[in-house]
Amino acid sequence: MAELYPETIKIDSVADIVAARQVGRNMSRQLGFGTIMQSRMATTISELARNIFLYAGEGTITITPIEREGAIGLQITALDAGPGIADIRKVLEDGYSTSGALGAGLPGVRRMMDEFDIQSALGEGTKVIVVKWRS
């Protein structure tokens, strides 16, 4: 397997969301994730990138191959300098949405991934880091 390096995609348009999805799908395939997990990675990246685009206007998605204690995984970091999230607990509730969408975004991402961390400060932005380990 060729050595893979982190890739950062700037998000400030719908086209960037599509590009980030493709990078994530390709990298997860190269790391040996099955097709269902490749789709879940693409969905996770879509949700995180769409949140950046909708709520912050711009930011980045960084997709990083990782290894820990012999396990292979993929880490996705979504970073923006937007308005921040006032109530993180609320946005992690199923069905909660401020955009009129289904509200499956962050709760769905949290369910699909093995590790989930979110940090946000009002007026400073939001950072979400998720990890999926290859089984």
N, CA, C and O atoms as CSV, one atom per row, in Angstrom:
chain,resi,resn,atom,element,x,y,z
A,1,MET,N,N,0.855,-1.183,0.000
A,1,MET,CA,C,0.000,0.000,0.000
A,1,MET,C,C,0.899,1.243,0.000
A,1,MET,O,O,1.833,1.343,0.795
A,2,ALA,N,N,0.608,2.172,-0.888
A,2,ALA,CA,C,1.376,3.411,-0.967
A,2,ALA,C,C,1.161,4.224,0.307
A,2,ALA,O,O,0.102,4.169,0.932
A,3,GLU,N,N,2.189,4.973,0.670
A,3,GLU,CA,C,2.064,5.815,1.870
A,3,GLU,C,C,1.075,6.937,1.603
A,3,GLU,O,O,1.147,7.612,0.576
A,4,LEU,N,N,0.159,7.129,2.528
A,4,LEU,CA,C,-0.859,8.169,2.391
A,4,LEU,C,C,-0.535,9.322,3.334
A,4,LEU,O,O,-0.021,9.118,4.434
A,5,TYR,N,N,-0.839,10.513,2.891
A,5,TYR,CA,C,-0.565,11.717,3.672
A,5,TYR,C,C,-1.865,12.461,3.934
A,5,TYR,O,O,-2.829,12.318,3.182
A,6,PRO,N,N,-1.895,13.257,5.002
A,6,PRO,CA,C,-3.091,14.055,5.280
A,6,PRO,C,C,-3.400,14.983,4.099
A,6,PRO,O,O,-2.499,15.492,3.432
A,7,GLU,N,N,-4.681,15.183,3.867
A,7,GLU,CA,C,-5.114,16.128,2.838
A,7,GLU,C,C,-6.092,17.099,3.467
A,7,GLU,O,O,-7.011,16.698,4.180
A,8,THR,N,N,-5.885,18.390,3.195
A,8,THR,CA,C,-6.779,19.431,3.700
A,8,THR,C,C,-7.512,20.055,2.524
A,8,THR,O,O,-6.899,20.465,1.539
A,9,ILE,N,N,-8.830,20.121,2.641
A,9,ILE,CA,C,-9.673,20.703,1.608
A,9,ILE,C,C,-10.330,21.938,2.193
A,9,ILE,O,O,-11.001,21.865,3.223
A,10,LYS,N,N,-10.135,23.079,1.532
A,10,LYS,CA,C,-10.784,24.322,1.963
A,10,LYS,C,C,-12.251,24.230,1.564
A,10,LYS,O,O,-12.570,23.871,0.431
A,11,ILE,N,N,-13.131,24.549,2.484
A,11,ILE,CA,C,-14.570,24.484,2.234
A,11,ILE,C,C,-15.129,25.904,2.189
A,11,ILE,O,O,-15.174,26.598,3.205
A,12,ASP,N,N,-15.554,26.327,0.993
A,12,ASP,CA,C,-16.297,27.586,0.907
A,12,ASP,C,C,-17.285,27.578,-0.260
A,12,ASP,O,O,-17.782,28.626,-0.673
A,13,SER,N,N,-17.562,26.380,-0.785
A,13,SER,CA,C,-18.573,26.227,-1.830
A,13,SER,C,C,-19.117,24.804,-1.794
A,13,SER,O,O,-18.530,23.924,-1.164
A,14,VAL,N,N,-20.239,24.585,-2.470
A,14,VAL,CA,C,-20.824,23.251,-2.553
A,14,VAL,C,C,-19.854,22.304,-3.269
A,14,VAL,O,O,-19.760,21.131,-2.909
A,15,ALA,N,N,-19.139,22.800,-4.270
A,15,ALA,CA,C,-18.169,21.977,-4.999
A,15,ALA,C,C,-17.081,21.450,-4.064
A,15,ALA,O,O,-16.580,20.342,-4.255
A,16,ASP,N,N,-16.717,22.239,-3.056
A,16,ASP,CA,C,-15.691,21.803,-2.096
A,16,ASP,C,C,-16.203,20.645,-1.243
A,16,ASP,O,O,-15.429,19.765,-0.866
A,17,ILE,N,N,-17.498,20.639,-0.939
A,17,ILE,CA,C,-18.094,19.537,-0.177
A,17,ILE,C,C,-17.954,18.247,-0.975
A,17,ILE,O,O,-17.576,17.211,-0.427
A,18,VAL,N,N,-18.258,18.309,-2.264
A,18,VAL,CA,C,-18.147,17.152,-3.151
A,18,VAL,C,C,-16.692,16.684,-3.229
A,18,VAL,O,O,-16.415,15.486,-3.172
A,19,ALA,N,N,-15.770,17.634,-3.359
A,19,ALA,CA,C,-14.337,17.292,-3.449
A,19,ALA,C,C,-13.856,16.604,-2.172
A,19,ALA,O,O,-13.123,15.617,-2.234
A,20,ALA,N,N,-14.263,17.120,-1.026
A,20,ALA,CA,C,-13.853,16.536,0.256
A,20,ALA,C,C,-14.394,15.117,0.394
A,20,ALA,O,O,-13.690,14.219,0.855
A,21,ARG,N,N,-15.648,14.919,-0.008
A,21,ARG,CA,C,-16.259,13.576,0.008
A,21,ARG,C,C,-15.407,12.598,-0.802
A,21,ARG,O,O,-15.126,11.484,-0.362
A,22,GLN,N,N,-15.007,13.038,-1.986
A,22,GLN,CA,C,-14.253,12.169,-2.892
A,22,GLN,C,C,-12.887,11.818,-2.304
A,22,GLN,O,O,-12.455,10.668,-2.376
A,23,VAL,N,N,-12.218,12.798,-1.730
A,23,VAL,CA,C,-10.917,12.537,-1.098
A,23,VAL,C,C,-11.083,11.510,0.023
A,23,VAL,O,O,-10.292,10.574,0.134
A,24,GLY,N,N,-12.109,11.686,0.847
A,24,GLY,CA,C,-12.349,10.759,1.952
A,24,GLY,C,C,-12.682,9.361,1.485
A,24,GLY,O,O,-12.195,8.381,2.048
A,25,ARG,N,N,-13.506,9.263,0.462
A,25,ARG,CA,C,-13.879,7.956,-0.071
A,25,ARG,C,C,-12.639,7.257,-0.645
A,25,ARG,O,O,-12.412,6.075,-0.387
A,26,ASN,N,N,-11.848,7.990,-1.415
A,26,ASN,CA,C,-10.634,7.407,-2.007
A,26,ASN,C,C,-9.643,6.958,-0.944
A,26,ASN,O,O,-9.078,5.868,-1.031
A,27,MET,N,N,-9.436,7.801,0.057
A,27,MET,CA,C,-8.469,7.463,1.093
A,27,MET,C,C,-8.948,6.262,1.910
A,27,MET,O,O,-8.151,5.392,2.259
A,28,SER,N,N,-10.241,6.213,2.213
A,28,SER,CA,C,-10.746,5.072,2.987
A,28,SER,C,C,-10.628,3.783,2.165
A,28,SER,O,O,-10.355,2.719,2.721
A,29,ARG,N,N,-10.829,3.872,0.859
A,29,ARG,CA,C,-10.667,2.697,-0.003
A,29,ARG,C,C,-9.198,2.248,0.007
A,29,ARG,O,O,-8.913,1.057,0.126
A,30,GLN,N,N,-8.274,3.201,-0.116
A,30,GLN,CA,C,-6.846,2.881,-0.110
A,30,GLN,C,C,-6.403,2.267,1.215
A,30,GLN,O,O,-5.452,1.487,1.256
A,31,LEU,N,N,-7.093,2.619,2.295
A,31,LEU,CA,C,-6.761,2.066,3.612
A,31,LEU,C,C,-7.416,0.708,3.857
A,31,LEU,O,O,-7.185,0.086,4.893
A,32,GLY,N,N,-8.227,0.250,2.914
A,32,GLY,CA,C,-8.820,-1.071,3.035
A,32,GLY,C,C,-10.174,-1.124,3.709
A,32,GLY,O,O,-10.618,-2.199,4.112
A,33,PHE,N,N,-10.848,0.023,3.841
A,33,PHE,CA,C,-12.204,0.027,4.384
A,33,PHE,C,C,-13.148,-0.562,3.343
A,33,PHE,O,O,-12.947,-0.362,2.145
A,34,GLY,N,N,-14.182,-1.291,3.787
A,34,GLY,CA,C,-15.176,-1.855,2.876
A,34,GLY,C,C,-16.056,-0.774,2.266
A,34,GLY,O,O,-16.018,0.382,2.689
A,35,THR,N,N,-16.846,-1.154,1.273
A,35,THR,CA,C,-17.650,-0.164,0.542
A,35,THR,C,C,-18.684,0.530,1.428
A,35,THR,O,O,-18.934,1.723,1.258
A,36,ILE,N,N,-19.290,-0.198,2.369
A,36,ILE,CA,C,-20.271,0.440,3.268
A,36,ILE,C,C,-19.581,1.503,4.115
A,36,ILE,O,O,-20.105,2.603,4.289
A,37,MET,N,N,-18.400,1.170,4.641
A,37,MET,CA,C,-17.687,2.137,5.476
A,37,MET,C,C,-17.171,3.311,4.642
A,37,MET,O,O,-17.115,4.440,5.131
A,38,GLN,N,N,-16.797,3.052,3.393
A,38,GLN,CA,C,-16.398,4.155,2.510
A,38,GLN,C,C,-17.552,5.136,2.337
A,38,GLN,O,O,-17.347,6.350,2.337
A,39,SER,N,N,-18.764,4.607,2.190
A,39,SER,CA,C,-19.948,5.463,2.060
A,39,SER,C,C,-20.218,6.236,3.340
A,39,SER,O,O,-20.587,7.410,3.299
A,40,ARG,N,N,-20.034,5.573,4.482
A,40,ARG,CA,C,-20.243,6.268,5.761
A,40,ARG,C,C,-19.217,7.376,5.953
A,40,ARG,O,O,-19.536,8.439,6.486
A,41,MET,N,N,-17.988,7.128,5.519
A,41,MET,CA,C,-16.950,8.182,5.595
A,41,MET,C,C,-17.359,9.371,4.739
A,41,MET,O,O,-17.268,10.519,5.173
A,42,ALA,N,N,-17.814,9.086,3.508
A,42,ALA,CA,C,-18.232,10.158,2.608
A,42,ALA,C,C,-19.406,10.928,3.199
A,42,ALA,O,O,-19.458,12.154,3.103
A,43,THR,N,N,-20.350,10.214,3.812
A,43,THR,CA,C,-21.503,10.863,4.439
A,43,THR,C,C,-21.062,11.741,5.604
A,43,THR,O,O,-21.530,12.870,5.752
A,44,THR,N,N,-20.158,11.216,6.430
A,44,THR,CA,C,-19.633,11.986,7.569
A,44,THR,C,C,-18.974,13.270,7.087
A,44,THR,O,O,-19.219,14.350,7.624
A,45,ILE,N,N,-18.132,13.134,6.065
A,45,ILE,CA,C,-17.433,14.309,5.527
A,45,ILE,C,C,-18.442,15.308,4.964
A,45,ILE,O,O,-18.298,16.514,5.164
A,46,SER,N,N,-19.460,14.813,4.261
A,46,SER,CA,C,-20.512,15.691,3.731
A,46,SER,C,C,-21.189,16.478,4.835
A,46,SER,O,O,-21.362,17.692,4.728
A,47,GLU,N,N,-21.571,15.783,5.898
A,47,GLU,CA,C,-22.263,16.447,7.007
A,47,GLU,C,C,-21.384,17.526,7.630
A,47,GLU,O,O,-21.837,18.647,7.861
A,48,LEU,N,N,-20.128,17.184,7.899
A,48,LEU,CA,C,-19.227,18.145,8.546
A,48,LEU,C,C,-18.930,19.326,7.629
A,48,LEU,O,O,-18.923,20.474,8.071
A,49,ALA,N,N,-18.686,19.041,6.346
A,49,ALA,CA,C,-18.381,20.114,5.391
A,49,ALA,C,C,-19.603,21.005,5.161
A,49,ALA,O,O,-19.484,22.225,5.052
A,50,ARG,N,N,-20.780,20.376,5.090
A,50,ARG,CA,C,-22.007,21.158,4.903
A,50,ARG,C,C,-22.247,22.086,6.098
A,50,ARG,O,O,-22.678,23.226,5.924
A,51,ASN,N,N,-21.968,21.594,7.312
A,51,ASN,CA,C,-22.101,22.458,8.487
A,51,ASN,C,C,-21.166,23.655,8.392
A,51,ASN,O,O,-21.557,24.780,8.704
A,52,ILE,N,N,-19.935,23.414,7.961
A,52,ILE,CA,C,-18.991,24.534,7.786
A,52,ILE,C,C,-19.581,25.544,6.810
A,52,ILE,O,O,-19.645,26.739,7.101
A,53,PHE,N,N,-20.012,25.052,5.647
A,53,PHE,CA,C,-20.529,25.925,4.590
A,53,PHE,C,C,-21.773,26.696,5.043
A,53,PHE,O,O,-21.876,27.902,4.818
A,54,LEU,N,N,-22.722,25.991,5.687
A,54,LEU,CA,C,-23.983,26.621,6.093
A,54,LEU,C,C,-23.829,27.602,7.250
A,54,LEU,O,O,-24.417,28.683,7.231
A,55,TYR,N,N,-23.046,27.233,8.249
A,55,TYR,CA,C,-23.023,28.003,9.493
A,55,TYR,C,C,-21.815,28.917,9.662
A,55,TYR,O,O,-21.901,29.929,10.359
A,56,ALA,N,N,-20.685,28.575,9.031
A,56,ALA,CA,C,-19.485,29.398,9.188
A,56,ALA,C,C,-19.088,30.093,7.887
A,56,ALA,O,O,-18.343,31.072,7.909
A,57,GLY,N,N,-19.585,29.589,6.753
A,57,GLY,CA,C,-19.234,30.185,5.468
A,57,GLY,C,C,-17.991,29.567,4.849
A,57,GLY,O,O,-17.937,29.315,3.646
A,58,GLU,N,N,-16.990,29.327,5.697
A,58,GLU,CA,C,-15.760,28.696,5.203
A,58,GLU,C,C,-15.001,28.044,6.340
A,58,GLU,O,O,-15.190,28.363,7.514
A,59,GLY,N,N,-14.132,27.118,5.952
A,59,GLY,CA,C,-13.318,26.398,6.915
A,59,GLY,C,C,-12.549,25.325,6.174
A,59,GLY,O,O,-12.360,25.412,4.961
A,60,THR,N,N,-12.104,24.311,6.904
A,60,THR,CA,C,-11.343,23.238,6.275
A,60,THR,C,C,-11.791,21.873,6.792
A,60,THR,O,O,-12.269,21.731,7.917
A,61,ILE,N,N,-11.617,20.881,5.926
A,61,ILE,CA,C,-11.749,19.479,6.295
A,61,ILE,C,C,-10.374,18.864,6.066
A,61,ILE,O,O,-9.833,18.948,4.964
A,62,THR,N,N,-9.808,18.249,7.096
A,62,THR,CA,C,-8.525,17.560,6.955
A,62,THR,C,C,-8.761,16.076,7.178
A,62,THR,O,O,-9.329,15.664,8.189
A,63,ILE,N,N,-8.317,15.286,6.219
A,63,ILE,CA,C,-8.505,13.837,6.245
A,63,ILE,C,C,-7.126,13.213,6.419
A,63,ILE,O,O,-6.240,13.393,5.583
A,64,THR,N,N,-6.955,12.473,7.520
A,64,THR,CA,C,-5.637,11.980,7.919
A,64,THR,C,C,-5.655,10.480,8.172
A,64,THR,O,O,-6.414,10.009,9.020
A,65,PRO,N,N,-4.830,9.717,7.449
A,65,PRO,CA,C,-4.680,8.305,7.791
A,65,PRO,C,C,-3.913,8.203,9.106
A,65,PRO,O,O,-2.926,8.911,9.302
A,66,ILE,N,N,-4.359,7.324,10.013
A,66,ILE,CA,C,-3.690,7.206,11.309
A,66,ILE,C,C,-3.462,5.736,11.641
A,66,ILE,O,O,-4.105,4.842,11.091
A,67,GLU,N,N,-2.533,5.522,12.553
A,67,GLU,CA,C,-2.269,4.182,13.054
A,67,GLU,C,C,-2.027,4.298,14.546
A,67,GLU,O,O,-1.259,5.147,14.998
A,68,ARG,N,N,-2.699,3.424,15.320
A,68,ARG,CA,C,-2.539,3.436,16.764
A,68,ARG,C,C,-2.526,1.981,17.234
A,68,ARG,O,O,-3.484,1.240,17.015
A,69,GLU,N,N,-1.454,1.591,17.868
A,69,GLU,CA,C,-1.310,0.224,18.392
A,69,GLU,C,C,-1.622,-0.816,17.321
A,69,GLU,O,O,-2.291,-1.815,17.584
A,70,GLY,N,N,-1.129,-0.566,16.114
A,70,GLY,CA,C,-1.297,-1.505,15.016
A,70,GLY,C,C,-2.621,-1.401,14.277
A,70,GLY,O,O,-2.802,-2.048,13.245
A,71,ALA,N,N,-3.544,-0.603,14.781
A,71,ALA,CA,C,-4.841,-0.436,14.119
A,71,ALA,C,C,-4.757,0.707,13.106
A,71,ALA,O,O,-4.113,1.727,13.353
A,72,ILE,N,N,-5.418,0.518,11.963
A,72,ILE,CA,C,-5.449,1.518,10.903
A,72,ILE,C,C,-6.772,2.263,10.973
A,72,ILE,O,O,-7.829,1.656,11.145
A,73,GLY,N,N,-6.706,3.570,10.842
A,73,GLY,CA,C,-7.927,4.358,10.886
A,73,GLY,C,C,-7.840,5.600,10.036
A,73,GLY,O,O,-6.808,5.895,9.433
A,74,LEU,N,N,-8.938,6.320,9.998
A,74,LEU,CA,C,-9.021,7.577,9.277
A,74,LEU,C,C,-9.580,8.623,10.229
A,74,LEU,O,O,-10.628,8.426,10.844
A,75,GLN,N,N,-8.867,9.735,10.343
A,75,GLN,CA,C,-9.308,10.850,11.187
A,75,GLN,C,C,-9.773,11.981,10.291
A,75,GLN,O,O,-9.106,12.330,9.317
A,76,ILE,N,N,-10.910,12.545,10.621
A,76,ILE,CA,C,-11.457,13.674,9.879
A,76,ILE,C,C,-11.582,14.836,10.854
A,76,ILE,O,O,-12.215,14.719,11.904
A,77,THR,N,N,-10.967,15.960,10.491
A,77,THR,CA,C,-11.029,17.156,11.321
A,77,THR,C,C,-11.725,18.261,10.549
A,77,THR,O,O,-11.279,18.647,9.468
A,78,ALA,N,N,-12.814,18.768,11.097
A,78,ALA,CA,C,-13.545,19.896,10.515
A,78,ALA,C,C,-13.250,21.116,11.385
A,78,ALA,O,O,-13.445,21.084,12.600
A,79,LEU,N,N,-12.781,22.180,10.758
A,79,LEU,CA,C,-12.365,23.372,11.505
A,79,LEU,C,C,-12.913,24.619,10.839
A,79,LEU,O,O,-12.799,24.786,9.625
A,80,ASP,N,N,-13.506,25.490,11.632
A,80,ASP,CA,C,-13.969,26.767,11.087
A,80,ASP,C,C,-13.785,27.865,12.125
A,80,ASP,O,O,-13.607,27.600,13.314
A,81,ALA,N,N,-13.831,29.099,11.649
A,81,ALA,CA,C,-13.736,30.264,12.530
A,81,ALA,C,C,-15.064,31.007,12.504
A,81,ALA,O,O,-15.101,32.238,12.514
A,82,GLY,N,N,-16.152,30.246,12.470
A,82,GLY,CA,C,-17.494,30.821,12.401
A,82,GLY,C,C,-18.001,31.295,13.741
A,82,GLY,O,O,-17.219,31.555,14.656
A,83,PRO,N,N,-19.320,31.407,13.859
A,83,PRO,CA,C,-19.925,31.973,15.068
A,83,PRO,C,C,-19.843,31.071,16.295
A,83,PRO,O,O,-20.063,31.535,17.414
A,84,GLY,N,N,-19.530,29.789,16.104
A,84,GLY,CA,C,-19.497,28.858,17.234
A,84,GLY,C,C,-20.883,28.323,17.545
A,84,GLY,O,O,-21.884,28.772,16.986
A,85,ILE,N,N,-20.917,27.365,18.440
A,85,ILE,CA,C,-22.167,26.701,18.814
A,85,ILE,C,C,-22.482,27.046,20.265
A,85,ILE,O,O,-21.686,26.785,21.167
A,86,ALA,N,N,-23.654,27.636,20.474
A,86,ALA,CA,C,-24.031,28.079,21.822
A,86,ALA,C,C,-24.267,26.900,22.767
A,86,ALA,O,O,-23.854,26.937,23.927
A,87,ASP,N,N,-24.933,25.850,22.268
A,87,ASP,CA,C,-25.301,24.725,23.126
A,87,ASP,C,C,-24.960,23.415,22.415
A,87,ASP,O,O,-25.761,22.896,21.639
A,88,ILE,N,N,-23.779,22.892,22.683
A,88,ILE,CA,C,-23.315,21.680,22.010
A,88,ILE,C,C,-24.239,20.508,22.314
A,88,ILE,O,O,-24.536,19.715,21.420
A,89,ARG,N,N,-24.700,20.380,23.560
A,89,ARG,CA,C,-25.603,19.267,23.896
A,89,ARG,C,C,-26.835,19.274,23.007
A,89,ARG,O,O,-27.298,18.226,22.556
A,90,LYS,N,N,-27.361,20.471,22.760
A,90,LYS,CA,C,-28.581,20.604,21.951
A,90,LYS,C,C,-28.331,20.144,20.508
A,90,LYS,O,O,-29.159,19.423,19.950
A,91,VAL,N,N,-27.206,20.545,19.892
A,91,VAL,CA,C,-26.954,20.169,18.498
A,91,VAL,C,C,-26.648,18.679,18.352
A,91,VAL,O,O,-26.671,18.146,17.242
A,92,LEU,N,N,-26.363,18.010,19.462
A,92,LEU,CA,C,-26.111,16.566,19.420
A,92,LEU,C,C,-27.383,15.749,19.661
A,92,LEU,O,O,-27.335,14.519,19.695
A,93,GLU,N,N,-28.526,16.438,19.828
A,93,GLU,CA,C,-29.808,15.751,20.004
A,93,GLU,C,C,-30.372,15.391,18.636
A,93,GLU,O,O,-30.349,16.204,17.712
A,94,ASP,N,N,-30.880,14.161,18.513
A,94,ASP,CA,C,-31.538,13.758,17.273
A,94,ASP,C,C,-32.716,14.672,16.997
A,94,ASP,O,O,-33.500,14.982,17.894
A,95,GLY,N,N,-32.835,15.103,15.741
A,95,GLY,CA,C,-33.973,15.919,15.330
A,95,GLY,C,C,-33.774,17.410,15.489
A,95,GLY,O,O,-34.574,18.189,14.972
A,96,TYR,N,N,-32.718,17.839,16.198
A,96,TYR,CA,C,-32.504,19.272,16.374
A,96,TYR,C,C,-31.884,19.846,15.110
A,96,TYR,O,O,-30.909,19.301,14.592
A,97,SER,N,N,-32.446,20.945,14.611
A,97,SER,CA,C,-31.899,21.604,13.424
A,97,SER,C,C,-32.220,23.077,13.467
A,97,SER,O,O,-33.328,23.475,13.825
A,98,THR,N,N,-31.242,23.886,13.098
A,98,THR,CA,C,-31.507,25.320,12.980
A,98,THR,C,C,-31.669,25.702,11.518
A,98,THR,O,O,-32.024,26.841,11.212
A,99,SER,N,N,-31.409,24.757,10.601
A,99,SER,CA,C,-31.464,25.073,9.167
A,99,SER,C,C,-32.733,24.535,8.505
A,99,SER,O,O,-32.928,24.722,7.304
A,100,GLY,N,N,-33.603,23.864,9.280
A,100,GLY,CA,C,-34.795,23.276,8.704
A,100,GLY,C,C,-34.537,21.902,8.098
A,100,GLY,O,O,-35.439,21.298,7.517
A,101,ALA,N,N,-33.305,21.404,8.231
A,101,ALA,CA,C,-32.968,20.072,7.722
A,101,ALA,C,C,-33.496,19.018,8.691
A,101,ALA,O,O,-34.160,19.345,9.675
A,102,LEU,N,N,-33.199,17.765,8.409
A,102,LEU,CA,C,-33.714,16.671,9.245
A,102,LEU,C,C,-33.095,16.629,10.637
A,102,LEU,O,O,-33.663,16.025,11.548
A,103,GLY,N,N,-31.942,17.261,10.811
A,103,GLY,CA,C,-31.315,17.257,12.125
A,103,GLY,C,C,-30.583,15.962,12.420
A,103,GLY,O,O,-30.377,15.616,13.583
A,104,ALA,N,N,-30.182,15.233,11.364
A,104,ALA,CA,C,-29.457,13.975,11.552
A,104,ALA,C,C,-27.950,14.199,11.554
A,104,ALA,O,O,-27.186,13.279,11.845
A,105,GLY,N,N,-27.518,15.419,11.230
A,105,GLY,CA,C,-26.109,15.754,11.047
A,105,GLY,C,C,-25.143,15.263,12.092
A,105,GLY,O,O,-24.611,14.160,11.964
A,106,LEU,N,N,-24.898,16.045,13.121
A,106,LEU,CA,C,-23.889,15.680,14.125
A,106,LEU,C,C,-24.239,14.419,14.912
A,106,LEU,O,O,-23.345,13.614,15.173
A,107,PRO,N,N,-25.506,14.208,15.306
A,107,PRO,CA,C,-25.812,12.936,15.986
A,107,PRO,C,C,-25.527,11.727,15.078
A,107,PRO,O,O,-25.033,10.701,15.545
A,108,GLY,N,N,-25.837,11.855,13.796
A,108,GLY,CA,C,-25.569,10.778,12.854
A,108,GLY,C,C,-24.082,10.526,12.696
A,108,GLY,O,O,-23.636,9.379,12.661
A,109,VAL,N,N,-23.315,11.612,12.601
A,109,VAL,CA,C,-21.861,11.495,12.509
A,109,VAL,C,C,-21.323,10.785,13.746
A,109,VAL,O,O,-20.483,9.891,13.645
A,110,ARG,N,N,-21.807,11.185,14.896
A,110,ARG,CA,C,-21.326,10.582,16.150
A,110,ARG,C,C,-21.603,9.079,16.182
A,110,ARG,O,O,-20.775,8.301,16.656
A,111,ARG,N,N,-22.779,8.670,15.671
A,111,ARG,CA,C,-23.121,7.240,15.643
A,111,ARG,C,C,-22.266,6.455,14.647
A,111,ARG,O,O,-21.912,5.305,14.909
A,112,MET,N,N,-21.930,7.067,13.506
A,112,MET,CA,C,-21.187,6.355,12.457
A,112,MET,C,C,-19.706,6.180,12.776
A,112,MET,O,O,-19.065,5.258,12.271
A,113,MET,N,N,-19.168,7.052,13.602
A,113,MET,CA,C,-17.730,7.039,13.867
A,113,MET,C,C,-17.415,6.342,15.191
A,113,MET,O,O,-18.291,6.187,16.042
A,114,ASP,N,N,-16.169,5.928,15.357
A,114,ASP,CA,C,-15.741,5.269,16.599
A,114,ASP,C,C,-15.352,6.283,17.671
A,114,ASP,O,O,-15.532,6.028,18.862
A,115,GLU,N,N,-14.827,7.417,17.259
A,115,GLU,CA,C,-14.440,8.478,18.202
A,115,GLU,C,C,-15.030,9.782,17.694
A,115,GLU,O,O,-15.086,10.019,16.487
A,116,PHE,N,N,-15.472,10.627,18.621
A,116,PHE,CA,C,-16.127,11.887,18.265
A,116,PHE,C,C,-15.775,12.925,19.318
A,116,PHE,O,O,-15.980,12.705,20.512
A,117,ASP,N,N,-15.243,14.061,18.869
A,117,ASP,CA,C,-14.925,15.150,19.797
A,117,ASP,C,C,-15.328,16.459,19.148
A,117,ASP,O,O,-15.029,16.693,17.977
A,118,ILE,N,N,-16.000,17.308,19.896
A,118,ILE,CA,C,-16.382,18.610,19.379
A,118,ILE,C,C,-16.011,19.675,20.399
A,118,ILE,O,O,-16.252,19.526,21.597
A,119,GLN,N,N,-15.421,20.750,19.899
A,119,GLN,CA,C,-15.090,21.902,20.728
A,119,GLN,C,C,-15.578,23.138,19.991
A,119,GLN,O,O,-15.385,23.257,18.781
A,120,SER,N,N,-16.201,24.045,20.701
A,120,SER,CA,C,-16.716,25.245,20.070
A,120,SER,C,C,-16.713,26.392,21.065
A,120,SER,O,O,-16.981,26.210,22.253
A,121,ALA,N,N,-16.405,27.578,20.556
A,121,ALA,CA,C,-16.453,28.779,21.385
A,121,ALA,C,C,-17.180,29.858,20.598
A,121,ALA,O,O,-16.874,30.096,19.430
A,122,LEU,N,N,-18.139,30.506,21.239
A,122,LEU,CA,C,-18.904,31.559,20.575
A,122,LEU,C,C,-17.965,32.647,20.066
A,122,LEU,O,O,-17.096,33.132,20.791
A,123,GLY,N,N,-18.159,33.016,18.808
A,123,GLY,CA,C,-17.346,34.053,18.192
A,123,GLY,C,C,-15.970,33.590,17.750
A,123,GLY,O,O,-15.219,34.374,17.170
A,124,GLU,N,N,-15.620,32.336,18.009
A,124,GLU,CA,C,-14.283,31.845,17.655
A,124,GLU,C,C,-14.309,30.694,16.671
A,124,GLU,O,O,-13.383,30.541,15.875
A,125,GLY,N,N,-15.370,29.871,16.710
A,125,GLY,CA,C,-15.463,28.778,15.757
A,125,GLY,C,C,-15.629,27.429,16.402
A,125,GLY,O,O,-15.811,27.302,17.613
A,126,THR,N,N,-15.560,26.415,15.547
A,126,THR,CA,C,-15.839,25.045,15.961
A,126,THR,C,C,-14.807,24.100,15.362
A,126,THR,O,O,-14.348,24.280,14.235
A,127,LYS,N,N,-14.455,23.083,16.154
A,127,LYS,CA,C,-13.553,22.035,15.697
A,127,LYS,C,C,-14.186,20.698,16.049
A,127,LYS,O,O,-14.501,20.433,17.209
A,128,VAL,N,N,-14.370,19.853,15.030
A,128,VAL,CA,C,-14.904,18.511,15.229
A,128,VAL,C,C,-13.845,17.534,14.744
A,128,VAL,O,O,-13.351,17.655,13.623
A,129,ILE,N,N,-13.495,16.569,15.584
A,129,ILE,CA,C,-12.539,15.529,15.196
A,129,ILE,C,C,-13.224,14.183,15.376
A,129,ILE,O,O,-13.706,13.856,16.461
A,130,VAL,N,N,-13.262,13.406,14.296
A,130,VAL,CA,C,-13.846,12.069,14.352
A,130,VAL,C,C,-12.835,11.063,13.823
A,130,VAL,O,O,-11.985,11.395,12.996
A,131,VAL,N,N,-12.937,9.839,14.305
A,131,VAL,CA,C,-12.038,8.762,13.875
A,131,VAL,C,C,-12.869,7.510,13.613
A,131,VAL,O,O,-13.779,7.181,14.374
A,132,LYS,N,N,-12.543,6.825,12.532
A,132,LYS,CA,C,-13.108,5.504,12.258
A,132,LYS,C,C,-11.952,4.536,12.111
A,132,LYS,O,O,-11.007,4.787,11.363
A,133,TRP,N,N,-12.036,3.413,12.842
A,133,TRP,CA,C,-11.012,2.379,12.783
A,133,TRP,C,C,-11.443,1.277,11.835
A,133,TRP,O,O,-12.613,0.893,11.815
A,134,ARG,N,N,-10.520,0.772,11.062
A,134,ARG,CA,C,-10.811,-0.335,10.163
A,134,ARG,C,C,-10.969,-1.609,11.003
A,134,ARG,O,O,-10.122,-1.915,11.843
A,135,SER,N,N,-12.060,-2.347,10.768
A,135,SER,CA,C,-12.283,-3.555,11.565
A,135,SER,C,C,-11.699,-4.774,10.868
A,135,SER,O,O,-11.790,-5.886,11.388
